[in-house]
Amino acid sequence: MSSEKQKMLAGELYDPLDPELVDMRTRVRELCFELNASRPTDLLQRQEILRQLFGSGGETVALEPPFYCDYGSHIHLGKNVYFNFNCVILDVCEVHIGDHTLIGPGVQIYAATHPLNAAARREKESGKPITIGSDVWIGGGTILCPGITIGDKSVIGAGSIVTRDIPAGVLAVGNPCKVIRELE
């Protein structure tokens, strides 16, 4: 039988109150608290927290607190990823972000979702992985919904809600987010 963590990472319905998952979230909330309370001049402390927080890529990430996530260990960053202020990642499934990607302020990345059936929603959650390519720029206030992929070198306009995959090398904006044009 699969553990609740295995179910979660596989995108199946799982119990979010499973003790292992609760312990994992508590650990990450402590790390986020330390990060968000750190002084801007405490660069070594912040870098150590980021190495502990992310599944990979914490060594080269640049991040402006506050920042919040569910598990952290399911977030995998390429080289030199940048997060502006007040970003949230609900990483119940893996979230991959490519090299040199810029995440604007207030961006929310939701790998988490819930059943449409009200009775099931009382006890279970699920998720879908998110992939963001390299050299992507995601404008401030954007929301990325579960299961989407954004291709390399694309730009997502501020305030967009991304509900479907976005191909590589395009400018996409709006609610729902749609491709406006190709980029050079």
VOBA-1610 file (N, C-alpha, C; in pm, whole numbers, padded with zeros to 5 digits, always signed):
BEGIN
Met+00084-00119+00000Met+00000+00000+00000Met+00089+00125+00000Ser+00050+00225-00077Ser+00126+00349-00086Ser+00105+00434+00038Ser+00210+00506+00076Ser+00196+00603+00184Ser+00121+00725+00132Glu+00073+00807+00222Glu+00002+00929+00181Glu+00097+01021+00104Lys+00224+01024+00143Lys+00322+01105+00070Lys+00338+01053-00074Gln+00348+00923-00090Gln+00361+00865-00224Gln+00238+00896-00309Lys+00120+00885-00249Lys-00004+00919-00320Lys-00002+01066-00362Met+00039+01152-00270Met+00044+01295-00298Met+00133+01325-00417Leu+00254+01273-00414Leu+00351+01300-00521Leu+00309+01239-00654Ala+00227+01134-00649Ala+00178+01069-00771Ala+00054+01140-00827Gly+00005+01242-00757Gly-00113+01314-00804Gly-00243+01245-00771Glu-00239+01148-00679Glu-00360+01076-00637Glu-00422+01149-00517Leu-00546+01114-00487Leu-00608+01167-00366Leu-00530+01117-00244Tyr-00507+01207-00148Tyr-00431+01172-00029Tyr-00489+01247+00090Asp-00453+01203+00209Asp-00498+01264+00334Asp-00394+01367+00379Pro-00426+01498+00371Pro-00329+01600+00410Pro-00300+01604+00560Leu-00381+01533+00639Leu-00360+01530+00784Leu-00275+01412+00829Asp-00222+01337+00733Asp-00130+01228+00765Asp-00015+01283+00849Pro+00022+01217+00959Pro+00126+01271+01048Pro+00259+01301+00978Glu+00301+01217+00885Glu+00426+01244+00814Glu+00418+01375+00736Leu+00306+01398+00668Leu+00289+01521+00591Leu+00279+01643+00681Val+00209+01629+00793Val+00198+01740+00888Val+00337+01777+00941Asp+00417+01677+00975Asp+00553+01703+01024Asp+00639+01772+00918Met+00625+01727+00794Met+00703+01789+00685Met+00663+01936+00668Arg+00534+01966+00670Arg+00488+02105+00654Arg+00532+02191+00772Thr+00529+02135+00892Thr+00571+02210+01011Thr+00719+02247+01000Arg+00802+02154+00958Arg+00945+02181+00940Arg+00966+02295+00842Val+00892+02293+00731Val+00910+02396+00628Val+00855+02530+00675Arg+00749+02529+00751Arg+00697+02656+00804Arg+00798+02720+00898Glu+00869+02638+00974Glu+00976+02691+01059Glu+01087+02754+00974Leu+01127+02685+00867Leu+01230+02741+00779Leu+01184+02871+00713Cys+01060+02873+00666Cys+01006+02996+00605Cys+00999+03109+00707Phe+00960+03076+00830Phe+00958+03177+00936Phe+01097+03236+00957Glu+01198+03149+00966Glu+01336+03197+00984Glu+01379+03283+00866Leu+01349+03238+00746Leu+01386+03313+00626Leu+01317+03449+00625Asn+01188+03451+00650Asn+01111+03574+00642Asn+01143+03672+00754Ala+01196+03622+00866Ala+01234+03708+00978Ala+01381+03751+00971Ser+01455+03698+00876Ser+01599+03729+00868Ser+01621+03872+00819Arg+01734+03925+00859Arg+01773+04060+00815Arg+01825+04054+00672Pro+01804+04160+00596Pro+01855+04164+00459Pro+02007+04145+00450Thr+02078+04181+00556Thr+02224+04168+00558Thr+02272+04030+00600Asp+02180+03942+00644Asp+02215+03807+00687Asp+02218+03711+00568Leu+02301+03741+00471Leu+02304+03664+00346Leu+02346+03519+00367Leu+02442+03494+00454Leu+02485+03357+00478Leu+02375+03275+00544Gln+02305+03333+00641Gln+02194+03264+00706Gln+02084+03232+00605Arg+02050+03331+00522Arg+01946+03309+00420Arg+01986+03199+00323Gln+02111+03201+00280Gln+02156+03100+00184Gln+02150+02960+00243Glu+02184+02947+00370Glu+02176+02817+00437Glu+02031+02770+00447Ile+01940+02860+00480Ile+01798+02824+00487Ile+01749+02780+00350Leu+01786+02851+00245Leu+01741+02818+00110Leu+01794+02682+00065Arg+01916+02649+00104Arg+01971+02516+00073Arg+01890+02406+00141Gln+01846+02432+00263Gln+01765+02335+00338Gln+01621+02329+00287Leu+01572+02442+00237Leu+01432+02454+00200Leu+01398+02380+00071Phe+01478+02401-00034Phe+01444+02349-00166Phe+01500+02209-00189Gly+01429+02132-00272Gly+01474+01999-00309Gly+01606+02004-00384Ser+01623+02104-00470Ser+01749+02130-00539Ser+01750+02273-00589Gly+01867+02328-00605Gly+01883+02462-00659Gly+01893+02574-00557Gly+01887+02540-00430Gly+01894+02642-00326Gly+02028+02713-00317Glu+02130+02657-00382Glu+02264+02718-00375Glu+02275+02846-00457Thr+02196+02857-00565Thr+02212+02973-00653Thr+02087+03059-00663Val+01982+03025-00591Val+01859+03103-00597Val+01878+03239-00530Ala+01812+03341-00586Ala+01803+03472-00522Ala+01656+03492-00488Leu+01628+03520-00362Leu+01489+03523-00317Leu+01469+03639-00221Glu+01365+03718-00247Glu+01329+03830-00160Glu+01215+03784-00068Pro+01238+03775+00062Pro+01130+03738+00152Pro+01022+03848+00154Pro+00898+03816+00189Pro+00854+03687+00238Pro+00831+03586+00126Phe+00844+03460+00163Phe+00824+03348+00073Phe+00756+03237+00154Tyr+00665+03165+00090Tyr+00593+03057+00157Tyr+00581+02937+00065Cys+00589+02817+00123Cys+00565+02694+00046Cys+00515+02587+00141Asp+00463+02478+00083Asp+00409+02369+00164Asp+00518+02272+00211Tyr+00602+02225+00119Tyr+00698+02120+00151Tyr+00842+02159+00116Gly+00862+02241+00016Gly+00995+02285-00021Gly+01076+02180-00093Ser+01079+02059-00039Ser+01161+01952-00096Ser+01112+01908-00234His+00991+01948-00271His+00938+01912-00403His+00961+02022-00505Ile+01034+02128-00465Ile+01066+02240-00554Ile+01209+02221-00602His+01225+02215-00734His+01357+02194-00795His+01387+02310-00887Leu+01495+02381-00854Leu+01531+02503-00925Leu+01655+02483-01010Gly+01655+02543-01128Gly+01776+02550-01208Gly+01869+02655-01149Lys+01969+02690-01224Lys+02068+02789-01177Lys+02011+02931-01190Asn+02041+03011-01087Asn+02014+03154-01089Asn+01866+03189-01109Val+01779+03120-01040Val+01637+03154-01038Val+01618+03270-00941Tyr+01529+03363-00976Tyr+01501+03480-00891Tyr+01354+03486-00854Phe+01326+03500-00724Phe+01191+03521-00673Phe+01184+03660-00611Asn+01091+03742-00659Asn+01069+03871-00597Asn+00982+03851-00473Phe+00945+03959-00406Phe+00874+03955-00279Phe+00740+03880-00287Asn+00706+03812-00177Asn+00572+03761-00150Asn+00524+03652-00247Cys+00610+03557-00275Cys+00572+03444-00361Cys+00526+03325-00276Val+00436+03245-00334Val+00381+03126-00267Val+00390+03009-00365Ile+00440+02894-00317Ile+00439+02772-00396Ile+00375+02661-00313Leu+00263+02610-00362Leu+00199+02495-00297Leu+00248+02371-00370Asp+00354+02313-00317Asp+00428+02206-00385Asp+00390+02067-00334Val+00262+02032-00347Val+00220+01896-00310Val+00266+01796-00414Cys+00291+01841-00536Cys+00358+01764-00640Cys+00483+01842-00678Glu+00569+01781-00757Glu+00694+01848-00791Glu+00670+01972-00875Val+00750+02075-00845Val+00753+02199-00921Val+00897+02216-00969His+00914+02221-01102His+01046+02239-01162His+01052+02375-01228Ile+01158+02451-01198Ile+01178+02584-01254Ile+01317+02587-01314Gly+01326+02623-01443Gly+01452+02617-01516Gly+01548+02732-01485Asp+01668+02723-01543Asp+01775+02820-01524Asp+01731+02962-01563His+01780+03059-01489His+01767+03202-01521His+01623+03248-01536Thr+01533+03187-01460Thr+01392+03225-01464Thr+01365+03329-01357Leu+01285+03429-01393Leu+01250+03540-01304Leu+01104+03527-01264Ile+01078+03527-01134Ile+00944+03516-01080Ile+00911+03650-01013Gly+00811+03720-01065Gly+00775+03852-01015Gly+00713+03849-00877Pro+00688+03968-00819Pro+00630+03974-00685Pro+00487+03921-00684Gly+00453+03855-00576Gly+00317+03808-00556Gly+00274+03694-00646Val+00370+03627-00709Val+00335+03513-00794Val+00298+03395-00705Gln+00193+03323-00747Gln+00145+03207-00673Gln+00145+03086-00765Ile+00213+02981-00722Ile+00229+02858-00801Ile+00158+02747-00726Tyr+00046+02699-00783Tyr-00040+02603-00715Tyr-00032+02465-00781Ala+00046+02374-00725Ala+00041+02235-00769Ala-00074+02163-00699Ala-00129+02222-00594Ala-00236+02162-00515Ala-00372+02186-00578Thr-00459+02088-00563Thr-00598+02102-00606Thr-00686+02017-00513His-00815+02027-00533His-00910+01957-00447His-01017+01889-00532Pro-01079+01782-00481Pro-01187+01717-00554Pro-01305+01813-00573Leu-01379+01795-00681Leu-01499+01874-00702Leu-01614+01825-00614Asn-01612+01698-00577Asn-01714+01640-00491Asn-01694+01692-00348Ala-01799+01753-00292Ala-01789+01816-00160Ala-01751+01717-00050Ala-01810+01598-00051Ala-01780+01500+00054Ala-01634+01456+00047Ala-01583+01431-00073Ala-01442+01392-00088Ala-01349+01505-00047Arg-01391+01629-00075Arg-01309+01746-00045Arg-01289+01765+00105Arg-01376+01709+00187Arg-01362+01720+00333Arg-01242+01644+00386Glu-01199+01540+00313Glu-01095+01452+00365Glu-00973+01437+00277Lys-00983+01473+00151Lys-00874+01443+00057Lys-00836+01567-00025Glu-00713+01563-00072Glu-00660+01662-00165Glu-00587+01585-00275Ser-00545+01657-00376Ser-00457+01598-00478Ser-00374+01710-00538Gly-00297+01677-00639Gly-00215+01778-00703Gly-00170+01734-00840Lys-00111+01828-00911Lys-00053+01800-01043Lys+00077+01878-01053Pro+00183+01818-01106Pro+00313+01885-01114Pro+00310+02006-01207Ile+00401+02097-01183Ile+00416+02218-01264Ile+00560+02225-01313Thr+00576+02261-01441Thr+00710+02279-01498Thr+00718+02416-01563Ile+00821+02490-01525Ile+00849+02622-01583Ile+00988+02612-01645Gly+01000+02646-01772Gly+01126+02631-01843Gly+01233+02730-01800Ser+01342+02731-01876Ser+01454+02823-01852Ser+01429+02957-01921Asp+01488+03062-01864Asp+01479+03197-01920Asp+01336+03246-01933Val+01250+03204-01843Val+01110+03248-01840Val+01100+03368-01746Trp+01010+03460-01780Trp+00979+03573-01692Trp+00830+03566-01662Ile+00797+03556-01534Ile+00657+03551-01490Ile+00628+03681-01417Gly+00540+03762-01475Gly+00508+03893-01420Gly+00436+03885-01287Gly+00446+03993-01211Gly+00389+04002-01078Gly+00240+03971-01074Gly+00200+03907-00965Gly+00060+03877-00942Gly+00002+03764-01025Thr+00086+03693-01096Thr+00040+03581-01179Thr+00008+03461-01092Ile-00092+03383-01134Ile-00127+03257-01068Ile-00106+03145-01170Leu-00031+03043-01130Leu-00010+02924-01212Leu-00091+02811-01152Cys-00183+02754-01229Cys-00272+02648-01182Cys-00207+02511-01195Pro-00260+02411-01124Pro-00200+02278-01123Pro-00186+02217-01263Gly-00072+02150-01283Gly-00052+02069-01402Gly-00003+02142-01526Ile+00026+02271-01516Ile+00066+02345-01637Ile+00217+02336-01661Thr+00254+02361-01788Thr+00394+02372-01828Thr+00410+02504-01904Ile+00517+02576-01874Ile+00551+02697-01948Ile+00684+02671-02016Gly+00688+02688-02148Gly+00808+02660-02227Gly+00919+02763-02207Asp+01041+02724-02245Asp+01159+02810-02233Asp+01136+02945-02301Lys+01195+03048-02242Lys+01203+03184-02298Lys+01068+03252-02317Ser+00964+03202-02252Ser+00834+03269-02261Ser+00821+03375-02154Val+00730+03469-02178Val+00700+03576-02083Val+00551+03569-02054Ile+00518+03568-01924Ile+00379+03568-01879Ile+00351+03705-01820Gly+00253+03776-01878Gly+00221+03912-01834Gly+00168+03917-01692Ala+00194+04029-01626Ala+00151+04049-01488Ala+00002+04027-01474Gly-00036+03963-01363Gly-00176+03942-01331Gly-00244+03830-01407Ser-00169+03755-01485Ser-00228+03647-01563Ser-00266+03529-01475Ile-00362+03452-01522Ile-00398+03325-01457Ile-00376+03216-01562Val-00272+03135-01538Val-00231+03033-01635Val-00303+02903-01601Thr-00396+02865-01688Thr-00477+02745-01667Thr-00441+02633-01764Arg-00361+02665-01868Arg-00320+02567-01969Arg-00174+02587-02003Asp-00116+02486-02067Asp+00025+02494-02106Asp+00050+02614-02198Ile+00169+02673-02181Ile+00214+02784-02265Ile+00339+02735-02338Pro+00344+02747-02472Pro+00461+02698-02545Pro+00584+02785-02523Ala+00695+02741-02575Ala+00822+02814-02564Ala+00820+02938-02653Gly+00892+03042-02607Gly+00918+03159-02689Gly+00800+03246-02724Val+00706+03261-02630Val+00589+03344-02658Val+00563+03443-02545Leu+00486+03547-02578Leu+00429+03638-02479Leu+00286+03594-02459Ala+00247+03567-02333Ala+00112+03523-02301Ala+00061+03606-02185Val-00065+03649-02193Val-00124+03733-02089Val-00271+03701-02072Gly-00327+03745-01960Gly-00470+03746-01941Gly-00525+03642-01847Asn-00659+03645-01836Asn-00735+03553-01752Asn-00853+03503-01834Pro-00844+03378-01883Pro-00729+03287-01874Pro-00615+03333-01964Cys-00494+03295-01928Cys-00375+03335-02001Cys-00375+03276-02141Lys-00351+03362-02241Lys-00348+03319-02381Lys-00224+03376-02449Val-00175+03305-02547Val-00061+03350-02625Val-00103+03472-02707Ile-00022+03578-02698Ile-00047+03701-02774Ile+00037+03703-02901Arg+00164+03665-02884Arg+00253+03662-03002Arg+00380+03586-02969Glu+00452+03549-03074Glu+00582+03486-03056Glu+00685+03593-03024Leu+00790+03553-02953Leu+00901+03642-02922Leu+01019+03607-03010Glu+01105+03703-03030Glu+01224+03678-03113Glu+01320+03588-03040
//
